[in-house]
Amino acid sequence: MSRTARTSRHLARPARPVARRTGSPPRTPRPTRVAVAALAVLALAGLAACSQANAEAGHGAASAPTGALPTAVPAGTTLVVGDPTTQKAVEIAGDDLDSDLGFEIEWANVSGGPATTEAFRAGSLDVGAVADIPPIHATWTGLDVQIVAAAYREDWQENPIYSFGVAPGVDGVDELEDLRGLRVAYSPGQAQGAIVLRALEEAGLTQDDVTLVELPSTGDVYPTALAAKEVDVAPLGGIQVARYLDAYGSDGAHVVAHGLRDDPSTLYVPSEVLADPAKAAALRAYVELWAAAKLWVHDHPEEWKQGYYVEDQGLSAADADYLVAHAGVPDLPEDWTEPIARHQETIDLLAQATGNDVLDAADLWDERFAAVVAEGAAAYRAGAGG
C-alpha cells in the first residue's frame, strides 16, 4: 500500500516565559523563579472576564452538527493536522497502516491546547490532538470547536497519566487531603490544571485551602519548580515521574496517586471544518486512521520504543521502556454517552473555578464520529488478524 504524500509544516510555537534564576541545585533541572499565587488569581479573573465578554457577544458552544457525514473526498483536498504522535505512528508502521487516504495530509508541528487553539484561530490548522480541556477553554474564548474522536485507557487506575510530585523536604503528604495549606503548581486551561481542581474537589478542599501557583506545564517546568522548592506539589506526567524520583527520591521527594480518571485523548476541529464537505469527508477518513494508529502502537511496543521514543524523541532505552510499560491499554468507546457525562462534570468544575458559563458538553461532541472511530478500530483488527 502506498502512503499519502505529506509535507511537514512547522508552525511557530509560543516562546516559553523567561524566568529569573535563583541558583542551581546539586542536580539538573535548574531552578527558575516562578509566578506566585497572585498570578493564578489574575489568570482566573481574566478567564472570568473573558467569559463575561463572550456571553455579551453571544459566544458559546453551537449545537452539535447533524446529518450524514460526507464520504467523497474531492481531488486536491488537503487536511492540515497537528497530531505529531499519529504522524510518527503512520511513518513507523508503514504498510501495517493503510495511510493512502486519497488526499494529502499536511502534518503541522503543533501540539498542546494553547498552541492548537491559536492555530485554529489563525486559520492554519484543521485538526488538533489534545486532552479534553482545550475544547472547553476554546469555546469559552469564542471559538466554535467540536470533538470528533476520543480514546481512553482501559487500565486507567493502574496506569494514570499524572501523579502528584511532592517536593523534597515536604513531609506528611501521603494523600489528597494533605494538600491543605500547600503551594500547588497550576496551569489553567490545560489537563494539569484540571486534575489539580478535581483532586481538591475529591479531597473536600477548595482553592482557598491551597495556594495555586500558576506555571506553564511545558517541558520540565513543573519538576524544576519542585526541585527548587518553589512549589510544594505539582502534577507530573510520563517520564517526568521516573526522572523526578530518580533525581530527588533520596532527598525525600515522592509522588502521591490521585485515583481519578485523567486519561482522555481527543481530536478536535473548528466547526468550519465540518461545514466544508470536502474537509469533513477527509476528516472522517483521518479519524479512522487515528483509531487504527492507537491500536497499532499498543500492538507493536518494540517498534514504537525504538522508532518513536529513542530515534524521534531522543530518549534513552530505559526511559522508552518506562513509557511503554505505563502507556495503558487503549479504549476506543463506540458509545460516547459516558465520556460526554464525564466531560460535563469537568465543565461544571472548571466553570465554578473560573467564573465561566456552564456549557452543555453534548454540544461540544460530534457524535457522528463515534461510529467512525469504531469502524477504524474494527478495520485495523480485521487486517491484523483479529
N, C-alpha and C positions, 0 to 999 in steps of 0.2 A: 504494500500500500504506500502510496506517495504521501508526502507531507504537504501541508498548506504552506505557500510562500509566506515568509514572515520577515518583518523588519523591526528592529528594536528602536523605540523612541525613548530617549532619556529625558524625562521632564524634570525641571528644576525642583529640587527638594527645598523646603524652607530651611533657612540657616538655623543651626542649634544656638540657643542662647549662650552668650559668653558669660561665664561665671568667674568670680574672683577666687583665686586660690587662697587657702588658709594654711597651707603646709602640706607635707607629704607623710602619709602613714608608712609603716615599715614595709607594706606590700602594695602592689597595684590592686585596684584602680586608685588614681589620685583623687583626693577630696576636692570638692568645689563648694563655693558659698551658694547656698540655696535660698529661695524665697521663703519667707516665714508666713505665719497664719494670715496676716493681713492680706496677702496676695490671694489666698484662697477665698477670703471673704469678698474681695473685689471681683474675682472671677465669677463667683456665684451671683453677685449683684449684677454683673454685666450680662450674664445669661438671662436673669430675670428681666432686665431692661429690654434685652433683645426679644424676649417672649412678648412683652407688652407692645413693643413696636410692631412685631409681626401680627399680633392679634388685631391691632388697629388698622393694619394694612390689608387684613383679610387673609394672611398667610396661614397655612395649616395643611395637614395631610389631605390630599384629594382621595376620593373613593377609589378602591382598587379597580383595575381595568376588568372588563368583562368581554365576552365574545371569544370565538375560537382563535387560537394563535395561528398566524400565517406560517406556512411551511416552505413556500417557494422563495428562494434567495436569488434576486436578480443578479446577472453578471455585473461585475465591477463593485459589488458591495464589500465594504471594509468594516470590521468591528475592532475598535481600539480598546484593548483590555489591559487593565492594571492588576495582574494576578501573577506575580513572579513565581510563586510556588508551582502553580499549574503549568506555567510555561516550561519550567525545568522538568517537571514530570513528563510532559509531552516529548521533550527533547531526549530525555534519558530512556523513556520507554520505547521510542522508535516505532517499529511496526506492531508492537504489542497494543498500541492505541491507534485507532483509525482517526487521524487528525486531518485527513483530507476532507474538509467540510464543504468544499465548493465555493469558498470565498476566502478573502485574506484576513487573517488575524494579525493586527498590528500590535505587538506587545509593547506596553508602556512601562517604564521602570518607576512605577508608583505603588506605594503601599502605605497602610495606615489610614485611619479615618480622616484626620485633618487634611492630609495631602490629597487624598482621593476626592473628598468633597470639594476642595478648591479646584481640582482639575475638572470636575463636573461643572462647576460654576463657570469656569473659563471656556467650556465647550470643547475641551481637548481630550476627553475620555468618555467611553461608552459604558464600561463595566468596571467595578471595583470589588476586591475581595477583602472583607473586614469581619469583625465580630458583629454583635447585634446592637452596639451602642451608637456607632456613627450614623446609621439611618435615622435614629431618633433626633439627634442633635442637628443633622442636616435639615430635617423638617422644621425644627424649631427656628432655624435661621432663614426659613422661607424657601428652601429648595425642595421641590417635589420629587421624591425618590420612591422606588419600590424594591423590595427584596424579592429575588427571583430564584434563589437556591439556598438550601440550609443543610448543614451537616453537623453532627454531634459526636459524642463518644459513648459507646455502649458501656464502657467501664469507667465512667467519669468519676466515680468515688475513689477508685484505686489510682487513677491517673488524671488528677486535676491539672489544669493549665497553670494555675497560680498557687503559691503558698506564701504565707506572710513571713518575711525575713525579720528577725529581731537583731538589733544592733548589739555588738559586744558590750558587756557590762550592764545591760538592761536585764535585770533579774525578775523572776516571778511572772513571766509572760508565757503561759502554757496553754491558754485557751482564749477564745474571743472576748470573754468578759474582762480579761486582764488588759484590754486596750484602753480602759478608762484612764484619763489623765495623761496619755502619751501623745507624742508628736507622730502623726501618721502621714506618710507621703501620699499625695492625692493628685490625680490627673483628670480633671473634669472633661467629659466628652469622650472618654476612652474606656476600654474594658477594665483597665486597672482602677479607674475611679469608681466604676460601678460596683466592683467587688468589694471595695472599701465600704461603700454605703450599705451594701447588702450584709456585710459582716457586722456592721454596727447595729443594723436592724435585728439580725439574728441574736445578737448579744443583749438586746434590750437597751442599747445605748443610742444617744443622739449625737449630732455634730457638736453640740455644746459640751459633751463629755470628753472630747478629744481636741487636739489642736491639728487641724488639717493644714498640711504644708504643700502648697501647690508646686509640682515639679513636672517637667516633661517626662514621659515614660520611655523616651527613645534611648537606644544604646545602653550604656552602663550607668545611667544617671541614678537610678534607684539604689543599686548595690554600692555605688560610690558614696552616696549620701549616708547610707547605713554605716559603712566603714569609717567615715569621718565623724560619725555620731552627731550628724546634723538633723537626723530624724531617728526616732526610736523603732519604728516599724514601717515596712514597705512591702507591697505585693511584688513578688519575684516570679518570673516565668521561665520555662525552658531550661537552658543550660545555666542560666543565672543562679539557679538554686544550688546546683552541684558546685559551681565555681565559688560561690559565696561561702559555702560550708567548708570547702577545701582550704580557702584562704584564711578564714576567720573563725572557724569552728573551735580551734584551740584557744581562742581568746574569749570564748563564751557565746559567740554568735550561734543562733539556731533558727529553725523555722517552725511555724505553727500552722497546722492544717485548718482549713475553714469549713470543710464538709458541705460546701454549697456548689451548685452547678455553675460552672464557668466555661462551658465547652462550646458555645455557639460559633459556627463558622459560616458566613453567608456571602452571597454575591448580591450587590445592589446596583441599581442603574437609575439615571434620571428618567422620569416618566416620559420625556420626549423621545427617548429611545424606543419605548414600547409603542408610541404613537406612529412611528415610522415603520410601515410594513416590512420593508427590506431589512432594517436593523432588528426588528422583532423576530423575524424568521431566522436570521443569523444568530441571535441570542439564544433562541430555542436550541439550535444545534450546539452552540458552545456549552450550554448548561448540561447537555448530555455528555459531552466530552469531559467537563469538570467532574461530574459524578463518577465517570469511569476512572479518571485520574486519581481520585481519592482512594478508590479500591485498589488500583494498581500499586500505588505507593505502599499500602499496607501489605500487599501480597509479595512485594519484592524489597524486603528490608536491606539486603546486602547491596543491591544495585543503587538503592536510594542513599544509603550511607556513603558509599564511595562517590557516586556521581553528583549528589547534591551537597551533603554536609562537608565532605572532605574537599572535593575538587572545586565546587562552586562557592561554598561559603568559607572555605579555608579553615575548617575546624579540625581538631585532632581526631584520631580514630576513637579515642576514649570518649570524647565529647559526642561524637556521632553515635557510638553505642548507647550512651545515656539517653539521647534524644529519641532514638528509635525504640528503646525499651519502655519509654514513658509516653509514647505517642498515642496510645489508646487504640481501640477498635472502632473504625468508622461506623456511624449510624446515620443512614440516609432515609429519614421517615417519608413514607408515602402520603401520610395524612398530617397536615400541619396544624390540626386543632390544638394539640397540646403545646407545640412550640409557640403558637400565637398567644395562648393563655399565659405562658411563662414570660413572653415578651411584654404582655400587658402589665404584669406585676413589676417588671423592670421599669417600664414607662411611668407607672404610678409612683414608684420610689424616687426616680430621678426628678419627676415634676415637683414632688414635695420638697426635695432638697434644693432645687434651683429656682423655684417660683415660676417655672414654665407651665403652660397649659397642658392638661392631660390629653393625650392623643388616643384615638381608637387604634389599637395595634393592628386590627384586621385591615385597616386602610393602608397600612404600610407593606402588606404582603400581596403579591400577585399569585393567588393560589392556583392559577392555571399551570404554573410551573412545577407544582408538586408531582404531577404525573410525569412531567418531562424528566425530573431527577430520577424517578423510579424507572423510566424507560432506559435512561443512560446506564443505570446500575445493572438492570436486567440484561441489556445487550452486552455489557462487559462480562458479566458472569457466564453468559452463554458462550461467548467467544473464548473465555478462559477455561472452558470445560466444566462450567457449573460451579 
